[in-house]
Amino acid sequence: MRIDKFLKVSRILKKREVGKQLALNERLYINDKLAKASSEVKVGDVVRIIFGHREITIRVLDIRLTASKEQAFEMYEVIEEKKEN
């Protein structure tokens, strides 16, 4: 599944367009490699997302085409979350 779609379905981001912008601004990584919005993500991949002063690292646990709010939280686990002051 494309990373921008995964981030939307898992409800980490509200819109796919935000994922695309993060990728264009070099703020999206899969397994420590810079990712494009179209980069494929698989179960077990580690994704790092940088939002301004916040950075979150997650591990992909499940890939689903659609997910309810409860199911969305089962699609990933947060490994690390950092906030810069």
Backbone as CSV, one residue per row, in Angstrom:
resi,resn,N_x,N_y,N_z,CA_x,CA_y,CA_z,C_x,C_y,C_z
1,MET,0.843,-1.171,0.000,0.000,0.000,0.000,0.896,1.244,0.000
2,ARG,0.454,2.265,-0.707,1.193,3.542,-0.731,1.237,4.131,0.678
3,ILE,2.342,4.760,1.020,2.495,5.336,2.359,1.470,6.438,2.618
4,ASP,1.172,7.279,1.630,0.199,8.344,1.869,-1.190,7.768,2.172
5,LYS,-1.553,6.692,1.497,-2.847,6.054,1.767,-2.836,5.364,3.125
6,PHE,-1.741,4.691,3.473,-1.646,4.033,4.781,-1.824,5.049,5.910
7,LEU,-1.160,6.184,5.811,-1.258,7.199,6.855,-2.682,7.723,6.988
8,LYS,-3.414,7.807,5.886,-4.815,8.244,5.917,-5.704,7.166,6.521
9,VAL,-5.598,5.925,6.041,-6.453,4.832,6.517,-6.211,4.556,7.999
10,SER,-4.956,4.652,8.437,-4.623,4.389,9.845,-4.936,5.589,10.736
11,ARG,-5.400,6.674,10.124,-5.806,7.895,10.829,-4.654,8.604,11.540
12,ILE,-3.451,8.382,11.072,-2.313,9.165,11.558,-2.418,10.568,10.968
13,LEU,-2.857,10.636,9.704,-3.099,11.910,9.033,-4.558,11.968,8.600
14,LYS,-5.099,13.177,8.515,-6.500,13.328,8.116,-6.693,13.291,6.609
15,LYS,-5.661,13.681,5.844,-5.785,13.737,4.386,-4.538,13.160,3.725
16,ARG,-4.719,12.502,2.580,-3.575,11.979,1.826,-2.682,13.104,1.343
17,GLU,-3.263,14.237,1.048,-2.499,15.390,0.561,-1.438,15.809,1.575
18,VAL,-1.735,15.675,2.858,-0.756,16.015,3.901,0.430,15.060,3.810
19,GLY,0.167,13.788,3.579,1.244,12.810,3.401,2.102,13.138,2.194
20,LYS,1.459,13.570,1.135,2.193,13.959,-0.077,3.102,15.147,0.212
21,GLN,2.589,16.144,0.927,3.385,17.329,1.263,4.559,16.974,2.182
22,LEU,4.324,16.082,3.154,5.412,15.646,4.031,6.524,14.988,3.213
23,ALA,6.149,14.152,2.250,7.133,13.484,1.396,7.885,14.499,0.538
24,LEU,7.169,15.445,-0.050,7.813,16.466,-0.894,8.793,17.324,-0.096
25,ASN,8.508,17.526,1.185,9.375,18.336,2.046,10.398,17.497,2.809
26,GLU,10.589,16.246,2.376,11.580,15.325,2.952,11.384,15.150,4.454
27,ARG,10.145,14.903,4.858,9.796,14.697,6.266,9.148,13.332,6.504
28,LEU,9.341,12.410,5.558,8.718,11.093,5.635,9.757,10.039,5.258
29,TYR,9.963,9.073,6.158,10.982,8.042,5.958,10.389,6.660,6.195
30,ILE,10.804,5.697,5.383,10.446,4.300,5.589,11.755,3.541,5.756
31,ASN,11.914,2.873,6.887,13.130,2.125,7.197,14.376,2.997,6.998
32,ASP,14.328,4.220,7.516,15.430,5.196,7.468,15.806,5.654,6.061
33,LYS,14.936,5.434,5.085,15.172,5.925,3.730,14.085,6.939,3.399
34,LEU,14.483,8.025,2.773,13.540,9.057,2.368,12.457,8.441,1.492
35,ALA,11.206,8.763,1.782,10.086,8.158,1.057,9.361,9.179,0.198
36,LYS,8.801,8.690,-0.890,7.892,9.477,-1.722,6.481,9.115,-1.277
37,ALA,5.504,9.927,-1.648,4.113,9.635,-1.298,3.673,8.293,-1.883
38,SER,4.272,7.905,-2.999,3.903,6.653,-3.668,4.710,5.449,-3.185
39,SER,5.628,5.643,-2.260,6.439,4.530,-1.755,5.554,3.488,-1.095
40,GLU,5.869,2.227,-1.336,5.094,1.134,-0.761,5.528,0.856,0.677
41,VAL,4.535,0.607,1.518,4.792,0.259,2.907,4.257,-1.154,3.142
42,LYS,5.015,-1.950,3.925,4.649,-3.331,4.202,4.612,-3.556,5.708
43,VAL,3.992,-4.642,6.120,3.962,-5.012,7.533,5.407,-5.177,8.008
44,GLY,5.716,-4.590,9.143,7.068,-4.666,9.713,7.919,-3.446,9.424
45,ASP,7.523,-2.628,8.455,8.285,-1.413,8.138,8.217,-0.416,9.293
46,VAL,9.290,0.341,9.442,9.349,1.410,10.437,9.248,2.734,9.677
47,VAL,8.264,3.536,10.065,7.975,4.797,9.395,8.245,5.944,10.364
48,ARG,9.008,6.938,9.891,9.281,8.138,10.705,8.655,9.334,9.996
49,ILE,7.868,10.096,10.775,7.160,11.256,10.240,7.567,12.471,11.063
50,ILE,7.958,13.535,10.386,8.375,14.762,11.066,7.344,15.843,10.779
51,PHE,6.659,16.289,11.846,5.668,17.369,11.752,6.252,18.567,12.481
52,GLY,6.780,19.528,11.809,7.284,20.732,12.473,8.194,20.424,13.656
53,HIS,7.680,20.598,14.877,8.471,20.376,16.094,8.192,19.019,16.730
54,ARG,7.480,18.162,16.020,7.127,16.850,16.555,7.578,15.771,15.576
55,GLU,8.065,14.678,16.124,8.509,13.553,15.295,7.928,12.276,15.890
56,ILE,7.369,11.440,15.040,6.789,10.178,15.506,7.363,9.036,14.670
57,THR,7.696,7.939,15.337,8.201,6.740,14.672,7.239,5.603,14.992
58,ILE,6.763,4.934,13.948,5.804,3.844,14.124,6.286,2.592,13.404
59,ARG,5.741,1.452,13.836,5.974,0.186,13.130,4.626,-0.244,12.555
60,VAL,4.609,-0.629,11.287,3.394,-1.068,10.607,3.074,-2.494,11.062
61,LEU,1.871,-2.680,11.613,1.451,-3.996,12.094,0.458,-4.676,11.159
62,ASP,-0.299,-3.877,10.398,-1.337,-4.432,9.542,-1.617,-3.462,8.397
63,ILE,-1.991,-4.007,7.264,-2.369,-3.200,6.100,-3.836,-3.505,5.804
64,ARG,-4.668,-2.470,5.778,-6.096,-2.619,5.460,-6.490,-1.527,4.476
65,LEU,-7.393,-1.857,3.570,-7.857,-0.865,2.603,-8.781,0.154,3.254
66,THR,-9.551,-0.285,4.241,-10.397,0.608,5.027,-10.325,0.151,6.475
67,ALA,-10.608,1.076,7.385,-10.550,0.727,8.801,-11.451,1.657,9.597
68,SER,-12.142,1.072,10.572,-12.906,1.898,11.501,-11.914,2.571,12.446
69,LYS,-12.408,3.453,13.270,-11.535,4.161,14.209,-10.798,3.166,15.113
70,GLU,-11.508,2.163,15.594,-10.892,1.157,16.475,-9.859,0.316,15.731
71,GLN,-10.196,-0.071,14.496,-9.279,-0.886,13.696,-8.037,-0.105,13.286
72,ALA,-8.180,1.197,13.094,-7.061,2.031,12.659,-5.913,1.978,13.659
73,PHE,-6.240,1.975,14.935,-5.192,1.960,15.960,-4.483,0.609,16.060
74,GLU,-5.059,-0.413,15.449,-4.437,-1.737,15.431,-3.475,-1.897,14.256
75,MET,-3.425,-0.910,13.380,-2.593,-1.000,12.182,-1.134,-0.635,12.428
76,TYR,-0.850,0.000,13.567,0.519,0.430,13.846,0.762,0.497,15.349
77,GLU,2.041,0.524,15.706,2.419,0.782,17.095,3.414,1.933,17.106
78,VAL,3.287,2.805,18.079,4.203,3.931,18.207,5.473,3.421,18.884
79,ILE,6.594,3.607,18.230,7.890,3.204,18.786,8.475,4.351,19.595
80,GLU,8.393,5.567,19.023,9.003,6.732,19.672,8.253,7.987,19.249
81,GLU,8.140,8.906,20.172,7.533,10.201,19.865,8.379,11.277,20.535
82,LYS,8.811,12.250,19.748,9.669,13.334,20.264,8.997,14.671,20.004
83,LYS,9.182,15.590,20.940,8.712,16.957,20.753,9.872,17.877,21.062
84,GLU,10.157,18.794,20.125,11.217,19.770,20.330,10.598,21.048,20.876
85,ASN,11.308,21.719,21.752,10.802,22.970,22.319,11.307,24.161,21.557
